[in-house]
């Protein structure tokens, strides 16, 4: 195990925050283009441009070069299934951006951390204690408050980002099911290729591609792909610089950033819809992060005592 250098934690946090901002800018473009292009089309364009950063990350991976630059993997079926699930998650999330307030759609997707904890039990055979189940419960209470299934203003569109969060979480858990010897960038490339193909197929099944409305829309689409790709690169680099548990608490700044962006670019300020639900989602996620760090520290201490 390669020791982490403390001086890399702060740059890693800054990169992860940059990734959140870039993803939100990408989401703003998706919402802007949703008036003229379907969610399936936008997902296809996003994945097509996502192939470039995926390939860059793979070819810059030291682990991949050390293993002989192999492009085959024995769990390719699982990697491809993960790509299909990711394409479905993108479709639901992009669809929600066109129908809901930007901050509302973005905030609900932050419940993916709660879903990942719950899915780890049947899929990874992990034991989740009472503390983490309580954290999941707090987070889901926040989701219910935002979705408002019993309220007068409830709309089924609010279930779209919730479905996307579940599928994103399933994709994350499936990544952990992959053989540890397989380089992560290779898994990501497989998934991106399949996601692109799946999004293209979904587009063809739901009416096909629209004619681009001039060079301006083409520029927005290219920018959408570049922003998403750059965000992925920033996340990959940040994950290599420090443990993910050091970055996870800062992810919830994305809720505030999404709110500010939605207000600045679309004049949306869904304060009554988001709070206190958004606070509970962040609290539940942070409690899970805190508990996992405590468990990791306990295991490390036991291992050192055993030595």
C-alpha positions in Angstrom: 0.0 0.0 0.0 1.4 3.4 -1.1 1.4 5.9 1.8 -0.5 9.1 1.2 1.5 12.4 1.5 -0.3 14.9 3.8 0.8 17.8 1.5 -1.4 16.4 -1.3 -4.7 16.6 0.7 -5.4 20.3 0.1 -4.7 20.2 -3.7 -6.9 17.2 -3.9 -9.8 18.9 -2.1 -9.4 22.0 -4.4 -9.4 19.7 -7.5 -12.6 17.9 -6.3 -14.3 21.2 -5.7 -13.2 22.3 -9.2 -14.8 19.1 -10.5 -18.1 19.9 -8.8 -18.1 23.4 -10.4 -17.3 21.9 -13.8 -20.1 19.3 -13.5 -22.5 22.0 -12.5 -21.6 24.1 -15.4 -22.1 21.1 -17.6 -25.6 20.6 -16.0 -26.4 24.3 -16.7 -25.7 23.7 -20.4 -27.8 20.5 -20.3 -30.7 22.4 -18.9 -30.2 25.2 -21.5 -30.2 22.7 -24.4 -33.1 20.7 -23.0 -35.5 23.0 -24.7 -34.4 21.9 -28.2 -32.7 18.5 -27.6 -33.9 15.3 -25.8 -32.2 14.0 -22.7 -31.1 10.9 -24.7 -29.4 13.1 -27.3 -27.5 15.1 -24.7 -26.4 11.9 -23.0 -25.1 10.6 -26.3 -23.1 13.8 -27.0 -21.8 13.8 -23.4 -20.6 10.2 -23.6 -19.1 10.7 -27.1 -16.9 13.6 -25.9 -16.3 11.6 -22.6 -14.3 9.0 -24.6 -11.5 11.5 -25.0 -10.7 12.1 -21.3 -11.3 8.4 -20.6 -8.6 7.5 -23.2 -6.3 10.1 -21.8 -6.6 8.8 -18.3 -6.0 5.2 -19.4 -2.9 6.0 -21.4 -1.5 8.1 -18.5 -2.1 5.3 -16.0 1.1 3.8 -14.7 -0.7 0.7 -13.5 -2.0 0.0 -17.0 1.4 0.3 -18.6 2.9 -1.9 -15.9 0.4 -4.6 -16.7 1.4 -4.6 -20.4 -1.3 -2.2 -21.8 -3.9 -4.9 -21.9 -7.3 -3.9 -23.3 -9.1 -7.1 -22.4 -10.6 -7.9 -19.0 -12.3 -11.1 -17.8 -15.1 -9.1 -16.1 -16.0 -7.3 -19.3 -19.7 -8.2 -19.0 -19.9 -6.5 -15.6 -18.1 -3.4 -17.0 -20.5 -3.3 -19.9 -23.5 -3.6 -17.7 -22.2 -0.8 -15.6 -22.0 1.3 -18.8 -25.6 0.6 -19.6 -26.7 1.6 -16.0 -24.6 4.8 -16.2 -26.3 5.7 -19.5 -29.8 5.2 -17.9 -28.7 7.3 -14.9 -27.6 10.1 -17.2 -30.8 9.9 -19.2 -32.9 10.3 -16.0 -30.8 13.1 -14.6 -30.7 15.1 -17.8 -34.4 14.7 -18.2 -34.9 16.0 -14.7 -32.7 19.0 -15.4 -35.2 20.0 -18.2 -38.2 19.6 -15.9 -37.2 20.7 -12.4 -35.3 23.6 -10.9 -31.6 23.1 -11.3 -30.8 23.1 -7.6 -33.7 20.7 -6.8 -32.6 18.1 -9.4 -28.9 18.4 -8.4 -29.6 18.1 -4.7 -31.8 15.0 -4.9 -29.0 13.2 -6.8 -26.7 13.7 -3.8 -28.7 10.9 -2.1 -26.5 8.4 -4.2 -24.2 8.1 -1.1 -27.2 6.8 0.9 -28.1 4.3 -1.8 -24.5 3.1 -2.1 -24.5 2.3 1.7 -27.8 0.4 1.3 -26.7 -1.5 -1.9 -23.4 -2.6 -0.3 -25.3 -5.0 1.9 -26.8 -7.3 -0.8 -24.2 -6.7 -3.5 -21.0 -6.6 -1.5 -22.1 -8.5 1.6 -21.0 -5.6 3.8 -22.2 -5.3 7.3 -23.8 -2.0 8.0 -24.2 -1.1 11.6 -27.0 0.8 13.4 -25.2 4.1 13.2 -24.9 4.0 9.4 -28.5 2.8 9.0 -29.6 5.8 11.1 -27.5 8.0 8.9 -29.2 6.5 5.8 -32.6 7.1 7.4 -31.8 10.8 8.2 -30.7 11.3 4.6 -33.8 9.6 3.1 -36.0 11.7 5.3 -34.4 14.7 3.7 -35.1 13.2 0.2 -38.8 12.7 1.1 -39.1 16.3 2.3 -37.7 17.6 -1.0 -39.7 15.2 -3.2 -42.8 15.8 -1.1 -44.9 12.8 -2.2 -47.9 13.8 -0.1 -47.7 17.5 -0.9 -50.0 19.5 -3.1 -47.2 20.5 -5.4 -45.8 16.9 -5.9 -44.9 16.0 -9.4 -43.6 12.6 -10.6 -40.7 14.5 -12.3 -39.1 14.7 -8.8 -38.7 10.9 -9.0 -36.4 11.3 -12.0 -33.3 12.5 -10.1 -34.0 10.0 -7.4 -33.9 7.2 -9.9 -30.7 8.7 -11.3 -29.2 8.7 -7.8 -30.1 5.1 -7.4 -28.5 4.1 -10.7 -25.4 6.2 -10.1 -25.0 4.4 -6.7 -25.5 1.0 -8.4 -22.8 1.9 -10.9 -20.5 2.9 -8.1 -21.1 -0.3 -6.2 -20.5 -2.3 -9.3 -17.1 -0.6 -9.8 -16.2 -2.0 -6.4 -17.2 -5.5 -7.5 -14.5 -5.4 -10.2 -11.2 -7.3 -9.8 -8.8 -5.0 -7.9 -6.0 -6.0 -10.3 -7.8 -4.3 -13.2 -6.8 -0.6 -13.7 -9.7 1.7 -12.9 -9.1 3.8 -16.1 -9.7 0.6 -18.1 -13.0 -0.1 -16.3 -14.0 3.5 -16.9 -13.2 3.3 -20.6 -15.3 0.1 -21.1 -18.2 1.8 -19.2 -17.9 5.0 -21.3 -17.9 3.2 -24.6 -21.0 1.2 -23.6 -22.7 4.3 -22.2 -22.1 6.1 -25.5 -23.5 3.2 -27.5 -26.5 2.8 -25.1 -27.3 6.6 -25.3 -27.1 6.5 -29.1 -29.4 3.5 -29.2 -31.8 5.2 -26.8 -31.8 8.3 -28.9 -32.7 6.3 -32.1 -35.5 4.5 -30.2 -37.0 7.8 -29.0 -37.1 9.8 -32.2 -33.5 10.1 -33.4 -31.1 12.9 -33.4 -32.3 16.5 -34.0 -30.7 18.7 -36.6 -28.2 21.1 -34.8 -29.6 24.6 -34.7 -26.5 26.4 -36.0 -22.9 26.7 -34.8 -23.9 28.1 -31.5 -25.6 24.9 -30.3 -22.6 22.9 -31.6 -20.4 25.1 -29.4 -22.6 24.5 -26.4 -22.5 20.7 -27.0 -18.7 20.7 -27.4 -18.5 22.8 -24.2 -20.8 20.4 -22.4 -18.6 17.5 -23.3 -15.3 19.3 -22.5 -16.6 20.4 -19.1 -17.8 16.9 -18.2 -14.6 15.4 -19.4 -12.5 17.9 -17.6 -14.5 17.2 -14.4 -13.8 13.5 -14.7 -10.1 14.2 -15.1 -10.1 16.4 -12.1 -11.8 13.8 -10.0 -9.5 11.0 -11.1 -6.4 13.1 -10.3 -7.9 14.1 -6.9 -8.6 10.5 -6.0 -5.0 9.6 -6.7 -3.7 12.3 -4.4 -5.5 11.3 -1.2 -8.2 9.0 0.1 -11.7 9.4 -1.1 -12.9 9.7 2.5 -10.9 13.0 2.7 -12.8 14.4 -0.2 -16.4 13.1 0.4 -17.3 15.8 3.0 -16.6 18.5 0.5 -18.9 17.1 -2.1 -21.9 18.5 -0.3 -20.7 22.0 -1.1 -22.2 21.1 -4.5 -25.7 21.6 -3.1 -24.9 25.2 -2.3 -23.1 25.7 -5.6 -26.0 24.3 -7.5 -28.4 26.6 -5.7 -26.3 29.7 -6.5 -25.9 28.7 -10.1 -29.6 28.0 -10.5 -30.4 31.4 -9.1 -27.8 33.2 -11.1 -28.5 31.7 -14.5 -32.2 30.8 -14.4 -33.6 33.0 -11.6 -34.6 29.9 -9.6 -34.5 30.1 -5.8 -36.4 27.0 -4.5 -35.5 27.6 -0.9 -38.8 26.3 0.5 -38.5 23.1 -1.6 -34.9 22.4 -0.6 -34.6 23.2 3.1 -34.4 21.6 5.5 -34.4 18.5 3.3 -31.0 19.4 1.7 -29.5 19.8 5.1 -30.7 16.3 6.2 -29.3 14.7 3.0 -25.9 16.3 3.6 -26.1 15.3 7.3 -26.8 11.7 6.5 -24.0 11.5 4.0 -21.5 13.2 6.3 -22.5 10.8 9.1 -21.8 7.8 6.8 -18.4 9.3 5.9 -17.5 9.9 9.5 -18.6 6.4 10.5 -16.6 4.8 7.7 -13.5 6.7 8.7 -13.9 5.6 12.3 -14.2 2.0 11.2 -11.1 2.3 9.0 -9.1 3.9 11.8 -10.1 1.1 14.2 -9.1 -1.6 11.7 -5.7 0.1 11.1 -5.1 0.3 14.9 -5.9 -3.4 15.3 -3.6 -4.3 12.5 -0.8 -2.3 14.0 -1.3 -3.8 17.4 -1.3 -7.3 15.8 2.1 -6.5 14.3 
